[in-house]
Amino acid sequence: MFQIRLKRKAEKSIRRFHPWVFSGAVDRVEGEPEPGDVVRVADSDGRFLAWGHYHPRSGIRIRLLDWREEAVIDEGWWRRRLRESIDRRRDLFRRDDPDAFRLVFGESDLLPGLVIDRYAGFVVLQALTAGVERVKPLLAAALGELAWVRGVFERSDADSRRLEGLEPTVGPLWGEFPPERIEIREPGFRFWVDVVHGQKTGFFLDQRANRRIAAEYAAGREILDCFSYTGGFSIYAAGSGAGSVTMIESSAPAVDLALENFKLNNLSGRPVQTVVGDVFQVLREYRDQGRTFDLIVLDPPKFAPTRAQAAKAARAYKDINLLALKLLRPEGVLVTFSCSGGVEADLFQKIVFGAGLDAGREVQILERLTQGADHPVRLSFPESFYLKGLICRVL
């Protein structure tokens, strides 16, 4: 058994159930644990604190798995934790009955380094740490035992794997290889998803509730959907009676799939314009042309993965929101998001406020938005709160 002793007083966050131990907290390593080994974590006097996955070269030196000394991190442990996480979603979505949602959200579901998403009859798994990398076959086999699962596909190509010394890995883990397109359903709408080549695991599942909320402001309005990907916000807006929809997206295949999603929902007859290009550049062109809109959605990619990058990201967020506010008509609505964990909610609100000042616009906040309930925030792990959204009105 490998044991990691922490420096004196470094155990405070562990006793409060935070799941990360940083390298600076480690005082002594007993034995020679390899990346992904399970270790016993103890305080400076050797008293037990938790079990966790160790990595000798990662800034997050240990990812904690269990705070019970009697726990055994074996196949049974992984199967129980996986079953518990899936059972939570069964209760969560009993009423709306979607068939695409997150089954496991890493640390928030007490399974650090593991992300699992459902897309109809297929499951997409992301192994983000060396510890989870070791148990992938076990997890895939357990998922394959679920009656509705046709195949388990791996999309372990996130940049964070490099911090664990892991190469990107994409491919089948169990059962059928997923088709080129998987049809999923959300309440009132359907979407084609490409889990093999699409962004993240194929679709932005965390925005499901926000698509519905934003669509409540869409009826009769001229909509501009920026970073539109495969048309999630646009489909909801068009289905709610938007006067017209313009989508801007840098990926041509994503735009093509968005148009297929319009057809899938019998919305292809609605006024829809698509633009393949850089959103910042296109918005500047619209500004120079004097174009205006009634509702603008900004759902950009992650500009700041860590707090160290927050200052640089803040400039990008301010720039994009400033451009959008200049394009909104009086009483227009801005639906704006940040998915950057390094940009906290207060900072994001200040960024939008600063953009409003520079645009010479007075702005109200109508609603605050966040990630869906299948992406829960663990109170002992505030880092799991990453998606911040504001619905604003220009006076």
C-alpha positions in Angstrom: 0.0 0.0 0.0 1.3 3.4 -1.0 0.9 6.3 1.5 1.1 10.1 0.9 1.6 12.2 4.0 0.6 15.9 3.7 2.3 18.9 5.2 1.0 20.1 8.6 -2.3 22.0 8.3 -2.6 21.0 4.6 -5.5 18.6 5.3 -8.1 21.3 5.9 -9.6 21.2 2.4 -9.7 17.3 2.5 -11.6 17.3 5.7 -14.1 19.6 3.9 -14.4 17.0 1.1 -12.6 18.9 -1.6 -11.5 16.2 -4.1 -8.1 17.6 -5.1 -4.7 17.6 -3.4 -2.2 19.8 -5.0 1.5 19.1 -5.3 2.4 21.8 -2.8 0.5 20.0 0.0 2.5 16.8 -0.2 5.2 16.3 2.4 6.3 12.7 1.9 5.6 9.9 -0.5 6.0 6.4 1.0 6.7 3.9 -1.7 6.9 4.6 -5.5 3.4 4.9 -6.8 2.9 5.1 -10.5 0.5 7.4 -12.3 -3.1 6.2 -11.6 -2.2 4.1 -8.5 -4.6 4.2 -5.5 -2.9 5.7 -2.5 -3.7 6.2 1.2 -3.7 9.9 2.0 -2.7 10.8 5.6 -2.1 13.9 7.6 1.3 14.8 9.0 0.9 12.5 11.9 -0.1 9.5 9.7 -3.8 9.6 10.5 -6.1 8.5 7.6 -7.8 11.2 5.5 -8.9 9.6 2.2 -8.1 7.3 -0.7 -7.2 8.8 -4.0 -5.6 8.4 -7.5 -2.0 9.6 -7.5 0.0 11.2 -10.3 3.7 12.1 -9.6 3.9 14.8 -12.2 0.5 16.4 -12.2 -0.2 19.7 -10.5 -3.2 18.0 -9.0 -1.1 15.3 -7.3 -4.1 13.3 -5.9 -7.7 13.1 -6.9 -9.7 11.8 -4.0 -12.1 8.9 -4.4 -13.4 8.0 -0.9 -13.1 9.4 2.6 -14.0 6.1 4.4 -11.0 4.2 5.7 -12.7 0.9 5.2 -13.4 1.5 1.5 -11.8 -0.8 -1.0 -11.3 0.8 -4.5 -12.0 -2.3 -6.5 -14.3 -3.3 -9.4 -17.3 -3.4 -7.0 -16.5 0.1 -5.9 -16.5 1.4 -9.5 -19.7 -0.4 -10.4 -21.5 0.9 -7.3 -20.5 4.5 -8.0 -21.4 4.2 -11.6 -24.8 2.8 -10.9 -25.5 5.5 -8.3 -24.7 8.2 -10.7 -26.9 6.7 -13.5 -29.8 6.2 -11.0 -29.7 9.9 -10.1 -30.4 10.8 -13.7 -33.3 8.3 -14.0 -35.2 10.3 -11.3 -34.1 13.6 -12.7 -35.5 13.1 -16.3 -38.5 11.0 -15.6 -40.9 13.8 -16.6 -39.3 15.3 -19.7 -38.0 12.0 -21.0 -35.0 13.2 -23.1 -32.7 10.5 -24.3 -29.5 12.5 -24.3 -27.9 13.8 -21.0 -24.8 13.5 -18.9 -24.6 10.3 -16.8 -21.4 11.0 -14.9 -20.0 14.5 -14.2 -16.6 13.7 -12.8 -15.9 15.0 -9.3 -19.5 16.2 -8.9 -20.6 12.6 -9.0 -17.7 11.3 -6.8 -16.0 9.9 -9.9 -13.0 12.2 -10.5 -11.6 12.2 -14.0 -14.6 10.5 -15.6 -17.3 11.9 -17.9 -20.0 9.8 -19.5 -22.8 11.1 -21.8 -25.8 9.3 -23.2 -26.9 9.8 -26.8 -30.0 7.6 -27.3 -28.7 4.0 -27.4 -25.0 5.0 -27.3 -22.7 6.1 -24.5 -19.7 8.4 -24.9 -17.0 8.1 -22.3 -14.1 10.5 -21.5 -11.2 9.2 -19.4 -9.4 12.4 -18.2 -6.9 11.0 -15.7 -4.4 8.1 -15.5 -6.5 6.5 -12.8 -9.7 6.4 -14.9 -7.6 5.3 -17.9 -6.8 2.1 -16.1 -10.5 1.2 -15.4 -11.9 2.0 -18.9 -12.5 -1.6 -19.8 -14.3 -2.3 -16.5 -16.5 0.8 -17.0 -17.3 0.0 -20.6 -18.3 -3.6 -19.7 -20.6 -2.3 -16.9 -22.2 0.2 -19.2 -22.7 -2.5 -21.8 -24.8 -4.4 -19.3 -27.5 -1.7 -19.4 -30.5 -2.8 -21.5 -30.6 0.3 -23.6 -26.9 0.5 -24.5 -25.9 -0.5 -28.1 -22.4 0.7 -27.9 -19.8 2.6 -25.8 -17.5 5.0 -27.6 -14.5 6.8 -26.2 -13.8 10.5 -26.8 -10.8 10.9 -24.5 -9.4 13.8 -26.6 -9.6 16.7 -24.2 -6.6 18.9 -23.7 -6.5 18.1 -20.0 -5.3 14.5 -20.7 -1.9 16.0 -21.6 -1.5 17.2 -18.0 -1.7 13.5 -17.0 0.8 12.4 -19.7 -1.9 10.8 -21.7 -2.3 10.9 -25.5 -5.7 11.6 -27.1 -7.7 8.4 -27.6 -10.8 8.1 -29.7 -12.5 4.8 -30.7 -15.0 2.1 -29.7 -14.8 0.5 -26.2 -17.8 -1.9 -26.4 -20.6 -3.0 -28.7 -21.6 -1.3 -31.9 -19.7 1.5 -33.6 -21.9 4.5 -33.5 -23.5 5.6 -36.8 -22.4 8.8 -38.6 -25.4 10.5 -37.0 -27.4 9.6 -33.9 -30.9 11.1 -33.5 -31.6 12.3 -30.0 -34.6 14.0 -28.5 -35.1 16.9 -26.2 -38.5 18.1 -25.0 -40.3 19.3 -28.2 -37.2 18.9 -30.5 -34.9 16.4 -32.1 -31.3 16.7 -33.2 -28.7 14.8 -35.2 -25.5 14.3 -33.2 -22.0 13.3 -34.5 -20.4 11.7 -31.5 -17.3 10.6 -33.4 -16.2 13.9 -34.9 -18.3 16.5 -33.1 -17.2 19.0 -30.5 -16.8 17.7 -26.9 -18.7 14.4 -26.9 -21.0 15.5 -29.8 -23.5 18.0 -28.4 -23.8 20.7 -25.7 -26.0 18.8 -23.2 -25.4 21.4 -20.5 -27.5 24.0 -22.3 -30.7 22.0 -22.7 -32.7 24.1 -20.2 -31.1 27.4 -21.3 -32.2 26.7 -24.9 -35.8 26.5 -23.8 -35.6 29.6 -21.6 -33.9 31.7 -24.3 -36.6 30.6 -26.8 -39.2 32.3 -24.6 -37.9 35.6 -25.8 -37.8 34.7 -29.5 -41.3 35.0 -30.8 -41.5 37.5 -33.7 -37.8 38.6 -33.2 -34.9 38.7 -35.6 -32.3 36.3 -34.0 -28.5 36.2 -34.3 -27.0 33.0 -32.9 -23.2 33.3 -32.5 -21.1 30.2 -32.1 -24.2 28.3 -33.2 -22.6 24.9 -33.6 -25.3 22.5 -34.8 -28.1 25.0 -34.2 -29.3 24.2 -30.7 -30.4 27.7 -29.7 -31.6 28.5 -33.3 -33.8 25.4 -33.5 -35.5 26.3 -30.2 -35.9 29.9 -31.3 -37.4 29.0 -34.7 -39.7 26.5 -33.1 -40.9 29.2 -30.8 -41.9 31.6 -33.6 -38.8 33.7 -34.3 -39.2 36.0 -37.2 -35.8 35.0 -38.7 -32.6 33.3 -37.6 -29.0 34.0 -38.6 -26.3 31.5 -37.4 -22.6 32.2 -37.3 -20.3 29.2 -36.9 -16.6 28.6 -37.8 -17.2 24.9 -38.7 -18.8 24.2 -42.1 -19.7 20.6 -41.1 -21.5 21.9 -38.0 -23.5 24.4 -40.1 -24.4 21.6 -42.5 -25.7 19.5 -39.6 -27.6 22.5 -38.2 -29.5 22.8 -41.5 -30.3 19.1 -41.3 -31.6 19.7 -37.8 -33.9 22.3 -39.1 -35.3 19.7 -41.6 -35.5 17.1 -38.8 -37.8 19.5 -36.9 -39.9 20.5 -39.9 -38.5 24.0 -39.7 -36.7 24.3 -43.0 -39.3 26.6 -44.3 -38.4 29.3 -41.7 -36.2 32.2 -42.7 -32.7 31.0 -41.9 -29.3 32.4 -42.9 -26.0 30.7 -42.2 -22.5 32.3 -42.1 -19.3 30.2 -41.9 -16.6 32.4 -40.4 -15.0 33.9 -37.3 -17.7 35.4 -35.0 -15.5 38.4 -34.0 -14.8 39.3 -37.6 -18.4 38.8 -38.7 -19.8 40.9 -35.9 -17.4 43.7 -36.8 -18.6 43.6 -40.4 -22.2 43.7 -39.2 -21.4 46.7 -37.0 -19.8 48.5 -39.9 -22.8 47.7 -42.1 -25.2 49.0 -39.5 -27.1 45.7 -39.1 -29.2 45.2 -36.0 -31.0 42.4 -34.3 -33.7 41.9 -31.7 -32.0 39.0 -29.9 -28.4 37.8 -29.9 -27.1 34.6 -28.4 -23.4 34.4 -27.4 -22.3 30.9 -26.5 -18.5 31.0 -27.1 -16.0 28.2 -26.4 -13.9 28.2 -23.2 -11.7 31.2 -23.3 -10.1 30.6 -19.8 -9.7 27.0 -18.6 -7.9 28.2 -15.5 -7.9 31.4 -13.3 -4.4 32.1 -14.6 -5.9 32.8 -18.0 -8.8 34.9 -16.7 -7.4 38.3 -17.5 -6.8 37.4 -21.1 -10.1 35.7 -21.4 -11.9 38.8 -19.9 -10.7 40.9 -22.8 -12.2 38.4 -25.3 -15.5 38.2 -23.4 -15.7 42.0 -23.2 -15.0 42.4 -26.9 -17.6 39.9 -28.0 -20.3 41.3 -25.7 -19.4 44.9 -26.7 -19.9 44.0 -30.4 -23.2 42.2 -29.6 -24.6 45.1 -27.6 -23.8 47.5 -30.4 -25.9 45.4 -32.7 -29.0 45.1 -30.5 -32.0 47.3 -31.2 -33.6 49.2 -28.2 -35.4 46.7 -26.0 -33.3 44.0 -27.6 -32.2 40.9 -25.7 -28.7 39.5 -25.1 -28.3 35.9 -24.1 -24.6 35.6 -23.1 -22.6 32.8 -21.6 -19.2 31.9 -20.3 -18.2 28.3 -19.8 -14.7 29.2 -18.5 -14.0 27.8 -15.1 -11.5 30.6 -14.6 -14.1 33.3 -15.0 -16.3 33.5 -12.0 -19.9 34.7 -12.0 -19.2 38.1 -10.5 -16.4 38.7 -12.9 -18.5 37.7 -15.9 -21.2 40.1 -14.8 -18.7 42.9 -14.4 -17.4 42.1 -17.9 -20.9 42.5 -19.4 -21.4 45.7 -17.4 -18.1 47.1 -18.8 -19.2 46.1 -22.3 -22.4 47.9 -21.8 -20.7 51.1 -20.6 -18.3 51.1 -23.6 -21.2 50.5 -26.0 -23.1 53.4 -24.4 -26.1 51.1 -23.6 -28.1 50.8 -20.4 -28.6 47.1 -19.6 -30.9 45.1 -17.3 -30.4 41.5 -16.2 -33.6 39.6 -16.6 -32.4 36.1 -15.8 -29.3 34.2 -14.6 -28.6 30.9 -16.2 -26.3 28.0 -15.4 -25.5 24.4 -16.4 -28.3 21.8 -16.5 -29.2 19.5 -13.6 -27.3 16.6 -15.1 -24.1 18.7 -14.6 -24.6 19.2 -10.8 -22.4 21.5 -8.7 -20.9 19.8 -5.7 -20.8 22.3 -2.9 -17.4 21.0 -1.6 -16.1 21.5 -5.1 -17.0 25.0 -6.4 -14.8 24.4 -9.5 -17.7 22.2 -10.8 -19.7 25.5 -11.3 -18.5 26.5 -14.7 -21.4 27.7 -16.9 -22.5 31.2 -16.3 -25.3 32.9 -18.3 -27.2 36.1 -18.3 -30.3 37.2 -20.2 -30.1 41.0 -20.5 -32.3 43.7 -22.1 -31.0 46.8 -23.6 -33.1 49.8 -22.5 
